[in-house]
Amino acid sequence: MLAISHFFAGSCSATCTLGAKWILNPYARIMMNYVHTKFSTNINVNDKLNDQEDALTMRAQLDFQLQL
């Protein structure tokens, strides 16, 4: 997925996302995304100026039914 957005007047960002899914069984799965963002201007993060950022996210999902 590629997304381009404007978040401040005169600046722009482009984002690329790569994802993977591992299905453990019919009731459980694990998903992971790597996100790379490139900014048109520098951003300040922890007193360091960068024009890009990377993120790795992970989540798990469990499906169950209650028998009442």
C-alpha positions in Angstrom: 0.0 0.0 0.0 1.3 3.5 -0.8 -0.3 6.6 0.7 0.6 10.2 0.2 -0.7 12.8 2.7 -0.4 16.5 3.5 -0.1 17.1 7.3 1.3 20.7 7.4 1.0 23.5 4.9 3.7 23.0 2.4 4.9 19.6 3.5 4.0 16.1 2.3 4.6 12.5 3.3 4.6 9.2 1.4 4.1 5.9 3.2 4.7 2.3 2.0 3.4 -0.7 4.0 4.4 -4.3 3.8 2.4 -6.9 5.7 2.5 -10.6 6.6 -0.1 -12.9 8.2 0.6 -16.3 9.8 -2.6 -18.4 10.4 -1.8 -20.8 13.3 -5.1 -22.6 13.1 -8.7 -21.7 12.2 -9.1 -19.8 15.4 -5.8 -17.9 15.8 -3.5 -15.8 13.6 -0.6 -13.4 13.9 -0.2 -10.3 11.7 2.8 -8.0 11.2 3.3 -4.8 9.3 6.5 -2.9 8.3 5.8 0.8 7.5 8.3 3.2 5.9 7.4 6.9 5.7 9.3 9.6 3.8 8.7 13.2 4.6 9.3 16.2 2.3 10.7 18.2 5.3 12.7 17.2 8.3 10.9 16.2 11.5 12.2 16.4 15.0 12.2 13.1 17.0 14.1 12.9 20.2 16.1 16.0 19.3 17.2 14.4 16.0 16.1 15.7 12.6 15.0 13.0 10.1 13.2 13.0 6.8 12.0 9.4 7.2 10.8 6.9 9.8 10.3 3.2 10.0 7.8 1.2 12.2 7.2 -2.4 12.9 3.8 -3.4 14.3 2.5 -6.8 15.4 -0.8 -8.1 16.6 -2.5 -11.4 17.4 -6.1 -12.4 17.0 -8.0 -15.2 18.8 -11.5 -16.2 17.8 -13.6 -18.2 20.4 -17.2 -18.8 21.3 -18.7 -19.1 24.7 -21.0 -22.1 25.4 -23.7 -20.9 27.8 
